[in-house]
Amino acid sequence: MVKTITIPEIKVMAELITNMKHKRVGILGGTFNPPHLGHLIIAEQVKSQLNLDEVMFIPDYQPPHIDKKTAISAEKRLKMVKLSTMDEPGFKVSDIELRRKGVSYTIDTIKELKLKNPEVDYYFIIGGDMVEYLPKWHRIEELIKLVKFVGVGRPGYRKESKYPIMWVDVPMTDISSTLVRRNVKQGCSIKYLVTPEVENYIHEEGLYRE
């Protein structure tokens, strides 16, 4: 006896097939001035816990913050991100914001990525300290319809937001780009704060000494 498949069943099957084809990609954006092991820990934990296919690192060209950060050239920051991630096949690097130049608004990046890769589901990773600033993000109401936000828990910050956030707990470290730059300027070691490749590059290029 041949079973008749109903219209609702066909729709469910079509949706399942579509979802099976969707690639799940995390996005970790930032100035990466320089990239450090804390960035890699976050990316690996989010990728593992959410079962993502990969995590894409996207250095910004000009962060849309009021307190502009003094950063080295975009080319050198991009080079260090590539050096940091070169040994992990699940980590990718994109220069999409550096090529676009101007202020690096997340909405512009996501719309460009979705246009080129409509079959990909994107998960934008932010620290717990950034969650409270989401209402101030450029075109946030439009952005939350295009991407899933993943919040990384941090001590002292509540896991609360009026926006849908997927929370992931990761091992907390006090490593920061500010710490790395300060250590270099003061002639202190940055071993175990950044990858050996980035450490060598910083010393070879004479970065952050002034």
Helices and strands as residue ranges (DSSP letters): H 7-21, E 23-30, H 37-49, E 54-59, H 74-85, E 91-93, H 96-100, H 106-116, E 120-127, H 128-131, G 134-136, H 140-143, E 148-152, E 165-168, H 177-185, H 196-205
